[in-house]
Amino acid sequence: MDRLEAMKVLVAAVEAGSLSAASRRLNSPLATVSRKVSELEAHLKTRLLNRSSRKLALTDAGQIYFEACKRILDEVGDAERAAIGEYSAPRGSLTLAAPITFGRLHVLPVAVEFLRAYPEIDLQMTLSDRNTHIVDDRIDLAIRIGDLPDSSLVASRVGEIRRVVCASPDYFAARGTPQTPRDLSQHDCVTFDILMSPDVWTFRHGNREESVGVHSRLVVNTAEAAIDAAMAGIGITRVLTYQAEAGLRAGKLVKALQAFEPTPAPVNLVHVGQGPLLQKIRAFIDFSAPRLKARLTEITS
């Protein structure tokens, strides 16, 4: 039995939540994943996992062993990276996560420049509007839009993004343009549900926040869908500035309630703060931060 490989399988199974999910993550047959966990239990002469048809759970012994496995695998990974020089020179594979539209419009062009400047680095980029878990998903760097919870993550601020209310010119011509947030009660709305509630939108009124009820005729889970519906005249939507940028510049969307916009959301590059920083991560931060700042300044100007 390859004990280190078996440890990797166990960790993957626990983090993924099931043996089948670990099989997909590792790109390994389910039978192989199950066999390696069983061999590890046989070697240790103790049960590590309680299995059911839906999920698995660690036994008390399994919890202790799982935590030890993670420490060992992290140390082995550090040793391998040191051996191939990832701490002394920018090289290796870098994983990066970013929101879908912001990643495509603004992070990807910077990433392409970065790859040209650093030929010894490969980049894996994950685009999702739901925040990935940096540790569990083994992400080296992530773009985060919004306030960051207290954590062990290290953040490098690269700018800020506003939230804008907008609709098609035809919609405003037919229904009127709201002058205050409370006027939204007389309008149809399109809500991007990852960004806000479909029932209540929050605005800034002087030095305080004001929450108003809205009627969402359409609720969607992507900003692109919300923008397309608003341009089609379904109602008023609220998205981040960069998401509506193309529609606004083309005249297919018009802003409203700008005086009541909430405080802009911070944009940060974040990474795990434990241990020495890999040169590939430092290189991407140093390269991308000023370029992303310039792009964000252009968006918010």
VEXZA-253211 format. One line per field, with one value per residue (C-alpha): z, y, x; residue number from 1. Coordinates in steps of 0.25 Angstrom, whole numbers, plus 5000, padded with zeros to 4 digits. Example, Ala and Ser with C-alpha at 12.3 -4.5 7.8 and 13.67 -1.06 7.14 Angstrom:
c3 = [5031 5029]
c2 = [4982 4996]
c1 = [5049 5055]
marti = [1 2]
REM end
This chain:
c3 = [5000 4996 5010 5005 4993 5003 5012 5000 4996 5011 5011 4998 5002 5015 5008 4997 5006 5000 4993 4979 4980 4984 4972 4963 4969 4968 4954 4960 4959 4971 4974 4975 4984 4993 4993 4997 5009 5013 5012 5021 5031 5031 5032 5044 5050 5053 5046 5041 5034 5036 5022 5018 5005 5005 5013 5021 5035 5042 5055 5067 5062 5048 5052 5059 5047 5037 5043 5044 5029 5025 5033 5027 5013 5014 5019 5008 4998 5004 5003 4988 4985 4992 4984 4971 4974 4975 4988 4981 4967 4960 4954 4955 4954 4960 4963 4963 4966 4961 4959 4945 4938 4946 4943 4928 4926 4935 4941 4929 4921 4932 4934 4919 4920 4933 4925 4915 4925 4933 4924 4935 4942 4937 4942 4945 4946 4952 4950 4959 4966 4978 4987 4986 4999 4997 5006 5003 4988 4988 4982 4982 4980 4979 4975 4986 4984 4997 5012 5016 5029 5040 5036 5033 5019 5015 5006 4996 4993 4978 4978 4979 4972 4972 4971 4961 4959 4944 4933 4919 4913 4908 4922 4928 4917 4919 4935 4939 4946 4961 4969 4982 4987 4992 4978 4974 4981 4968 4959 4954 4958 4953 4964 4963 4976 4979 4981 4988 4994 4984 4994 5000 4994 5003 4999 5006 5011 5016 5027 5029 5022 5017 5013 5003 4999 4984 4975 4967 4955 4951 4960 4953 4958 4948 4946 4931 4932 4940 4931 4918 4925 4928 4914 4909 4917 4928 4939 4948 4952 4961 4958 4960 4951 4943 4940 4934 4927 4913 4914 4919 4909 4898 4903 4905 4920 4928 4942 4953 4968 4967 4979 4988 4984 4996 5000 4989 4991 4993 4983 4989 4984 4996 4999 5011 5021 5027 5024 5014 5001 4988 4978 4967 4977 4980 4965 4961 4973 4969 4954 4955 4966 4959 4946 4953 4961 4947 4942 4954 4954 4940 4943 4955 4949]
c2 = [5000 5014 5020 5035 5032 5026 5038 5047 5039 5040 5055 5056 5048 5055 5069 5065 5059 5045 5034 5037 5052 5048 5039 5051 5060 5051 5046 5032 5020 5019 5005 5009 5021 5011 5001 5010 5015 5001 4997 5009 5005 4990 4995 5004 4993 5003 5009 5023 5026 5023 5021 5023 5024 5039 5043 5039 5044 5042 5034 5040 5032 5037 5051 5051 5043 5052 5065 5058 5054 5068 5073 5063 5065 5080 5078 5068 5079 5090 5081 5078 5092 5096 5085 5090 5104 5110 5118 5124 5127 5129 5115 5104 5104 5115 5114 5126 5129 5141 5145 5141 5155 5162 5150 5150 5165 5169 5158 5149 5161 5163 5148 5147 5158 5151 5137 5144 5151 5138 5126 5116 5118 5111 5117 5110 5120 5117 5127 5126 5137 5128 5130 5117 5112 5115 5104 5093 5096 5098 5112 5120 5133 5139 5152 5156 5167 5171 5172 5161 5153 5152 5140 5136 5141 5152 5163 5172 5183 5187 5196 5197 5194 5202 5196 5202 5202 5202 5199 5200 5214 5209 5204 5217 5224 5216 5214 5227 5228 5226 5238 5232 5217 5217 5219 5205 5200 5204 5197 5183 5178 5168 5162 5156 5147 5145 5160 5164 5159 5159 5165 5176 5185 5194 5209 5220 5232 5242 5235 5224 5212 5210 5197 5197 5186 5183 5174 5165 5160 5152 5146 5140 5134 5141 5156 5154 5149 5160 5170 5163 5164 5178 5182 5175 5184 5174 5183 5190 5183 5185 5180 5183 5194 5186 5176 5187 5194 5189 5192 5206 5210 5204 5212 5200 5203 5216 5218 5223 5226 5229 5239 5227 5217 5209 5210 5204 5189 5187 5178 5170 5159 5149 5137 5128 5135 5123 5119 5126 5132 5124 5133 5130 5136 5148 5150 5150 5160 5169 5168 5169 5178 5191 5187 5183 5196 5204 5196 5198 5213 5214 5206 5215 5228]
c1 = [5000 5005 5002 5004 4994 4984 4985 4982 4970 4965 4966 4959 4948 4946 4947 4938 4928 4927 4935 4928 4931 4946 4946 4942 4952 4963 4959 4960 4950 4941 4945 4960 4956 4948 4959 4970 4962 4959 4973 4977 4967 4972 4987 4983 4973 4962 4950 4953 4940 4925 4919 4904 4898 4897 4910 4921 4926 4939 4940 4947 4960 4958 4957 4970 4977 4970 4976 4990 4989 4986 4998 5007 5002 5004 5018 5021 5015 5024 5036 5033 5031 5044 5051 5047 5050 5036 5040 5052 5047 5033 5030 5020 5004 4996 4981 4973 4958 4950 4935 4930 4928 4939 4948 4945 4946 4957 4965 4967 4973 4983 4985 4989 4999 5005 5006 5014 5023 5025 5027 5030 5016 5004 4990 4977 4966 4952 4941 4929 4920 4920 4932 4941 4947 4962 4967 4958 4958 4973 4972 4985 4979 4965 4958 4948 4938 4931 4935 4944 4941 4951 4960 4974 4974 4983 4977 4983 4973 4972 4960 4945 4933 4919 4905 4896 4881 4878 4867 4865 4862 4848 4845 4847 4840 4828 4828 4835 4849 4849 4854 4855 4857 4843 4838 4843 4830 4823 4832 4836 4849 4859 4868 4881 4880 4894 4896 4883 4870 4858 4849 4858 4868 4877 4881 4889 4881 4890 4899 4889 4885 4870 4864 4852 4843 4843 4834 4844 4836 4848 4859 4872 4885 4894 4897 4897 4882 4878 4884 4878 4865 4866 4871 4858 4850 4845 4848 4859 4871 4883 4897 4911 4916 4925 4914 4905 4917 4915 4900 4902 4912 4903 4891 4883 4883 4881 4885 4875 4876 4891 4890 4886 4896 4902 4916 4925 4929 4944 4952 4963 4973 4973 4982 4985 4994 5001 5016 5025 5019 5022 5029 5018 5008 5016 5019 5004 5001 5012 5008 4993 4990 4994 4987 4974 4975 4976 4964 4955 4958 4954 4941 4937 4941]
marti = [1 2 3 4 5 6 7 8 9 10 11 12 13 14 15 16 17 18 19 20 21 22 23 24 25 26 27 28 29 30 31 32 33 34 35 36 37 38 39 40 41 42 43 44 45 46 47 48 49 50 51 52 53 54 55 56 57 58 59 60 61 62 63 64 65 66 67 68 69 70 71 72 73 74 75 76 77 78 79 80 81 82 83 84 85 86 87 88 89 90 91 92 93 94 95 96 97 98 99 100 101 102 103 104 105 106 107 108 109 110 111 112 113 114 115 116 117 118 119 120 121 122 123 124 125 126 127 128 129 130 131 132 133 134 135 136 137 138 139 140 141 142 143 144 145 146 147 148 149 150 151 152 153 154 155 156 157 158 159 160 161 162 163 164 165 166 167 168 169 170 171 172 173 174 175 176 177 178 179 180 181 182 183 184 185 186 187 188 189 190 191 192 193 194 195 196 197 198 199 200 201 202 203 204 205 206 207 208 209 210 211 212 213 214 215 216 217 218 219 220 221 222 223 224 225 226 227 228 229 230 231 232 233 234 235 236 237 238 239 240 241 242 243 244 245 246 247 248 249 250 251 252 253 254 255 256 257 258 259 260 261 262 263 264 265 266 267 268 269 270 271 272 273 274 275 276 277 278 279 280 281 282 283 284 285 286 287 288 289 290 291 292 293 294 295 296 297 298 299 300 301]
REM end
